[in-house]
Amino acid sequence: MLVYFVNTFLVILVMYLTIIIKQKRFPKENVFYAFMISLVLFSFFIAYDYLRNRPYYKYLNKAASSSNDLEAILNMTEAKTNEQLMYNKILNETYKIYNGKLAKYEENQKNYIYFVNQWVHQMKTPVSVINLLLQDNSLENYKETLESISEENEKINRGLELMLFNARLSQFNLDFKVEKVDLKVAIRKVINDNKKSLIRNSIFPKVICEEDIAVETDYKWISFVINQILVNAIKYSKDVPLNEKYIIFKVEDEGSRTVLSIEDQGIGIPKEDRSRVFNAFFTGTNGRKTSESTGMGMYLSKKICDELGHGLTFESEVGKGTTFFIIFYKGKNIFKL
């Protein structure tokens, strides 16, 4: 606009100076009249350009505010000028290239997940065979050695389970079943699965649940979360110098929600580590003291609880222990998550 008005002024000025040089009279009204005609024509052009571009820019603004609607962004019907049509073409071509690369990546990811699942299942077979061999009564003379093998075998099994659940988590919506789960039954099953480790480390589990309380969740996934918290509780409680060490499972019905707390008497989590407990691969000060820590257990537990619509929090004090809380919200439709 500025260039246009400067240009118009210069044209009128050149004409005016030419007439003055020729010593002819040129009324100022004519200068003003010429300038007004130019302004009117320019106003018409601006109005036309505005009306032509307004729908397209309005559509761009609407598409930007609804970024989830990809089809609406790609199928722009308001383009009229060559520049707008070219922009639409570039956008569609870019999307095609991106979509092709994404499809290739998804295919590779599916193959990877399939391989991991197959590999874990193959590795679980020798673990089961080792467990059966360890139960052979004729090997009593090698009891101490067999107990060490059994302990290491448990570590392998836990690592395989962690790998398997990590692989399945990326396709969580294809691998979960919501049902009424009795928390007391689930807790006892997890305790039974870890009884050897509890006995070996002289840790006594306590279950406090006044009545049978059922919650809506997926039994397999929530069992993994409870098991992971228990495994960590054992790991960080076994070296505590107490005559009697307890891990307490407590289920409380709080009306709008049901809370499962798992309390240990372990070494506790340092204050500087508490904000990163649920971060992937974070082992923290305590985790660096043992080679067993991968930093993935609590990360997966948090992700699973988020997917199921449950809460997962904790409280801890160094030297006194840690309490994890799994919160089951009542009346929350898990299928809408």
C-alpha positions as CSV (number, residue, x, y, z in Angstrom):
1,M,0.0,0.0,0.0
2,L,2.8,2.4,0.9
3,V,4.7,1.7,-2.4
4,Y,1.5,2.2,-4.3
5,F,0.7,5.6,-2.8
6,V,4.4,6.8,-3.1
7,N,4.3,5.7,-6.8
8,T,1.0,7.6,-7.4
9,F,2.5,10.7,-5.7
10,L,5.7,10.5,-7.9
11,V,3.7,10.2,-11.1
12,I,1.5,13.2,-10.3
13,L,4.6,15.1,-9.2
14,V,6.5,14.4,-12.5
15,M,3.4,15.5,-14.5
16,Y,3.1,18.7,-12.4
17,L,6.7,19.6,-12.8
18,T,6.6,19.0,-16.6
19,I,3.6,21.4,-16.8
20,I,5.4,24.0,-14.7
21,I,8.5,23.8,-16.8
22,K,6.4,24.4,-19.9
23,Q,5.0,27.4,-18.1
24,K,1.4,26.2,-18.2
25,R,-1.2,26.5,-15.5
26,F,-2.1,23.3,-13.7
27,P,-4.9,23.6,-11.1
28,K,-4.2,21.9,-7.7
29,E,-7.8,20.6,-7.8
30,N,-6.7,18.4,-10.7
31,V,-3.9,16.9,-8.7
32,F,-6.3,16.1,-5.9
33,Y,-8.8,14.7,-8.3
34,A,-6.2,12.4,-9.9
35,F,-5.1,11.3,-6.5
36,M,-8.7,10.5,-5.4
37,I,-9.4,8.5,-8.6
38,S,-6.3,6.4,-7.9
39,L,-7.4,5.9,-4.3
40,V,-10.8,4.7,-5.4
41,L,-9.4,2.2,-7.9
42,F,-6.9,1.0,-5.3
43,S,-9.7,0.6,-2.7
44,F,-11.7,-1.6,-5.2
45,F,-8.6,-3.7,-5.8
46,I,-8.0,-4.2,-2.1
47,A,-11.6,-5.1,-1.5
48,Y,-11.6,-7.6,-4.4
49,D,-8.3,-9.1,-3.2
50,Y,-9.7,-9.3,0.4
51,L,-12.9,-11.1,-0.7
52,R,-10.9,-13.5,-2.9
53,N,-8.4,-14.5,-0.1
54,R,-10.6,-14.2,3.0
55,P,-12.3,-17.7,2.7
56,Y,-8.9,-19.4,2.2
57,Y,-7.3,-17.7,5.2
58,K,-10.4,-18.3,7.3
59,Y,-10.2,-21.9,6.4
60,L,-6.5,-22.1,7.3
61,N,-7.2,-20.5,10.6
62,K,-10.0,-23.0,11.3
63,A,-7.8,-25.9,10.2
64,A,-5.0,-24.7,12.5
65,S,-7.4,-24.6,15.5
66,S,-8.6,-28.2,14.8
67,S,-5.3,-29.8,14.3
68,N,-6.7,-33.3,15.1
69,D,-8.8,-33.3,11.9
70,L,-6.1,-34.2,9.4
71,E,-8.6,-34.9,6.6
72,A,-10.1,-31.4,6.9
73,I,-6.6,-29.8,6.6
74,L,-5.6,-31.8,3.6
75,N,-8.9,-31.5,1.6
76,M,-8.9,-27.7,1.4
77,T,-11.7,-26.6,-1.0
78,E,-11.3,-22.9,-0.7
79,A,-8.1,-22.6,-2.8
80,K,-8.6,-20.3,-5.8
81,T,-5.3,-18.6,-6.8
82,N,-2.4,-20.4,-8.3
83,E,-0.3,-19.8,-5.1
84,Q,-3.0,-21.4,-2.9
85,L,-3.4,-24.4,-5.3
86,M,0.3,-24.8,-5.3
87,Y,0.4,-24.7,-1.5
88,N,-2.3,-27.4,-1.3
89,K,-0.4,-29.6,-3.7
90,I,2.9,-29.3,-1.7
91,L,1.0,-30.1,1.5
92,N,-0.6,-33.2,0.0
93,E,2.7,-34.4,-1.5
94,T,4.5,-33.9,1.8
95,Y,1.7,-35.9,3.6
96,K,2.1,-38.8,1.1
97,I,5.8,-39.0,1.6
98,Y,5.4,-38.8,5.4
99,N,2.6,-41.4,5.3
100,G,4.7,-43.8,3.3
101,K,7.6,-43.5,5.8
102,L,5.2,-43.9,8.7
103,A,3.7,-47.1,7.2
104,K,7.2,-48.5,6.8
105,Y,8.1,-47.7,10.4
106,E,4.9,-49.2,11.7
107,E,5.6,-52.4,9.7
108,N,9.1,-52.6,11.2
109,Q,7.7,-52.0,14.7
110,K,5.1,-54.7,14.3
111,N,7.9,-57.1,13.1
112,Y,10.0,-56.1,16.1
113,I,7.2,-56.7,18.6
114,Y,6.4,-60.0,17.0
115,F,10.0,-61.0,17.3
116,V,10.2,-59.9,20.9
117,N,7.1,-61.9,21.9
118,Q,8.4,-65.0,20.1
119,W,11.9,-64.6,21.7
120,V,10.5,-64.1,25.3
121,H,8.2,-67.2,24.9
122,Q,11.2,-69.2,23.7
123,M,13.3,-68.1,26.6
124,K,10.6,-68.9,29.2
125,T,10.7,-72.6,28.2
126,P,14.3,-73.2,29.5
127,V,13.4,-71.2,32.6
128,S,10.5,-73.6,33.3
129,V,12.7,-76.6,32.6
130,I,15.3,-75.3,35.1
131,N,12.6,-74.9,37.7
132,L,11.5,-78.5,37.2
133,L,15.1,-79.8,37.5
134,L,15.6,-77.8,40.7
135,Q,12.7,-79.7,42.3
136,D,14.4,-83.0,41.9
137,N,14.8,-84.5,45.4
138,S,17.9,-86.5,44.5
139,L,19.9,-83.2,44.4
140,E,19.5,-82.4,48.1
141,N,23.3,-82.5,48.6
142,Y,23.6,-79.5,46.3
143,K,21.0,-77.5,48.1
144,E,23.0,-74.2,48.4
145,T,24.0,-74.3,44.8
146,L,20.5,-75.1,43.7
147,E,19.1,-72.2,45.7
148,S,21.6,-69.8,44.0
149,I,20.5,-71.2,40.6
150,S,16.9,-70.8,41.6
151,E,17.4,-67.2,42.6
152,E,19.2,-66.3,39.3
153,N,16.5,-68.1,37.4
154,E,13.9,-65.9,39.1
155,K,15.8,-62.9,37.9
156,I,15.9,-64.2,34.4
157,N,12.1,-64.8,34.6
158,R,11.4,-61.3,35.9
159,G,13.6,-59.8,33.1
160,L,11.7,-61.7,30.5
161,E,8.3,-60.7,31.9
162,L,9.5,-57.0,31.9
163,M,10.5,-57.4,28.3
164,L,7.3,-59.0,27.3
165,F,5.1,-56.4,29.0
166,N,7.1,-53.6,27.5
167,A,6.6,-55.0,24.0
168,R,2.9,-55.5,24.6
169,L,2.4,-52.0,26.0
170,S,2.7,-50.4,22.5
171,Q,-0.4,-52.3,21.4
172,F,-2.3,-52.0,24.7
173,N,-5.7,-51.5,23.2
174,L,-5.4,-55.0,21.5
175,D,-4.4,-56.8,24.7
176,F,-6.6,-55.9,27.6
177,K,-9.9,-57.2,29.1
178,V,-11.8,-55.3,31.7
179,E,-13.5,-57.4,34.4
180,K,-14.4,-57.4,38.1
181,V,-11.1,-58.3,39.9
182,D,-11.0,-59.3,43.6
183,L,-8.1,-57.4,44.9
184,K,-7.5,-59.9,47.8
185,V,-7.2,-62.8,45.3
186,A,-4.8,-60.8,43.0
187,I,-2.6,-59.8,46.0
188,R,-2.4,-63.4,47.2
189,K,-1.5,-64.7,43.8
190,V,1.4,-62.1,43.5
191,I,2.6,-63.0,47.0
192,N,2.5,-66.7,46.1
193,D,4.5,-66.1,43.0
194,N,7.2,-64.4,45.1
195,K,7.1,-66.6,48.1
196,K,10.6,-68.1,47.6
197,S,12.1,-64.6,47.4
198,L,10.1,-63.5,50.5
199,I,11.3,-66.6,52.5
200,R,14.9,-66.2,51.4
201,N,15.0,-62.6,52.6
202,S,13.0,-63.2,55.8
203,I,10.2,-60.8,54.8
204,F,6.7,-61.4,55.9
205,P,3.7,-60.1,53.8
206,K,0.5,-58.9,55.5
207,V,-2.8,-58.4,53.8
208,I,-5.3,-56.0,55.4
209,C,-8.6,-56.2,53.7
210,E,-11.8,-56.3,55.8
211,E,-14.0,-57.7,53.1
212,D,-13.8,-58.9,49.5
213,I,-13.4,-55.7,47.4
214,A,-13.7,-56.0,43.6
215,V,-12.6,-53.3,41.2
216,E,-12.9,-52.9,37.4
217,T,-9.6,-53.5,35.8
218,D,-7.5,-55.9,33.7
219,Y,-6.3,-58.8,35.9
220,K,-3.1,-59.5,34.0
221,W,-1.9,-55.9,33.7
222,I,-2.7,-54.9,37.3
223,S,-1.1,-58.1,38.6
224,F,2.1,-57.0,36.8
225,V,1.9,-53.6,38.5
226,I,1.4,-55.1,42.0
227,N,4.2,-57.6,41.3
228,Q,6.6,-54.9,40.2
229,I,6.0,-52.9,43.4
230,L,6.4,-56.1,45.5
231,V,9.7,-57.0,43.8
232,N,11.1,-53.5,44.4
233,A,9.9,-53.7,48.0
234,I,11.8,-57.0,48.5
235,K,14.9,-55.7,46.7
236,Y,15.2,-52.6,48.9
237,S,14.1,-54.2,52.2
238,K,16.3,-57.4,52.2
239,D,19.4,-55.7,53.6
240,V,17.6,-53.6,56.3
241,P,18.8,-54.8,59.8
242,L,15.4,-55.6,61.4
243,N,14.5,-58.8,63.2
244,E,11.1,-58.9,61.5
245,K,10.5,-57.2,58.2
246,Y,7.0,-56.7,56.8
247,I,5.4,-55.7,53.5
248,I,1.9,-54.6,54.2
249,F,-0.9,-54.7,51.6
250,K,-3.9,-52.6,52.6
251,V,-7.1,-52.2,50.7
252,E,-9.5,-49.3,51.7
253,D,-12.8,-48.4,50.2
254,E,-13.0,-44.6,50.2
255,G,-16.4,-44.2,48.6
256,S,-15.6,-42.7,45.2
257,R,-12.5,-44.7,44.9
258,T,-10.7,-47.8,46.2
259,V,-7.1,-47.5,47.3
260,L,-4.5,-50.3,47.4
261,S,-1.4,-49.3,49.4
262,I,1.8,-51.4,49.5
263,E,4.1,-50.4,52.3
264,D,7.6,-51.7,52.9
265,Q,10.2,-51.0,55.7
266,G,13.1,-50.6,53.2
267,I,15.8,-48.0,52.7
268,G,13.3,-45.4,51.3
269,I,13.8,-43.1,48.2
270,P,16.0,-40.0,48.5
271,K,14.2,-36.7,48.1
272,E,16.2,-35.7,45.0
273,D,15.1,-38.9,43.2
274,R,11.4,-38.8,44.0
275,S,10.3,-36.6,41.1
276,R,11.9,-39.1,38.6
277,V,10.8,-42.4,39.9
278,F,8.4,-43.0,37.0
279,N,10.9,-41.9,34.3
280,A,12.1,-44.5,31.8
281,F,15.6,-46.0,32.6
282,F,15.9,-44.0,35.8
283,T,17.5,-46.1,38.5
284,G,18.3,-43.5,41.1
285,T,20.7,-43.6,44.0
286,N,19.3,-46.9,45.3
287,G,19.2,-48.5,41.9
288,R,22.9,-48.0,41.3
289,K,23.6,-50.1,44.4
290,T,22.3,-53.2,42.6
291,S,22.9,-54.6,39.1
292,E,19.3,-55.8,39.0
293,S,17.8,-52.4,38.4
294,T,16.8,-51.5,34.9
295,G,14.8,-48.3,35.6
296,M,11.9,-49.7,33.6
297,G,9.7,-51.4,36.2
298,M,8.0,-48.3,37.7
299,Y,7.9,-46.6,34.3
300,L,5.9,-49.4,32.9
301,S,3.7,-49.6,36.0
302,K,2.8,-45.9,35.7
303,K,2.1,-46.3,31.9
304,I,-0.1,-49.3,32.6
305,C,-2.1,-47.4,35.3
306,D,-2.5,-44.4,33.0
307,E,-3.8,-46.7,30.2
308,L,-6.3,-48.4,32.7
309,G,-7.4,-45.1,34.2
310,H,-5.9,-45.8,37.6
311,G,-3.8,-43.5,39.7
312,L,-0.3,-44.5,40.9
313,T,1.5,-42.4,43.6
314,F,3.9,-43.0,46.4
315,E,5.2,-41.6,49.7
316,S,8.7,-42.3,51.0
317,E,11.1,-41.4,53.8
318,V,14.8,-42.3,53.8
319,G,15.5,-45.1,56.3
320,K,11.8,-45.7,57.1
321,G,10.4,-47.2,53.9
322,T,8.1,-46.5,50.9
323,T,4.4,-46.8,50.4
324,F,2.9,-47.0,46.9
325,F,-0.8,-46.3,46.3
326,I,-2.8,-47.7,43.4
327,I,-6.0,-45.8,43.1
328,F,-9.1,-47.3,41.4
329,Y,-11.7,-44.7,40.6
330,K,-15.3,-45.9,40.8
331,G,-17.8,-45.1,38.0
332,K,-15.0,-44.3,35.5
333,N,-15.7,-45.8,32.1
334,I,-12.4,-47.4,31.2
335,F,-13.5,-47.9,27.5
336,K,-13.5,-44.1,27.0
337,L,-9.9,-43.6,28.0
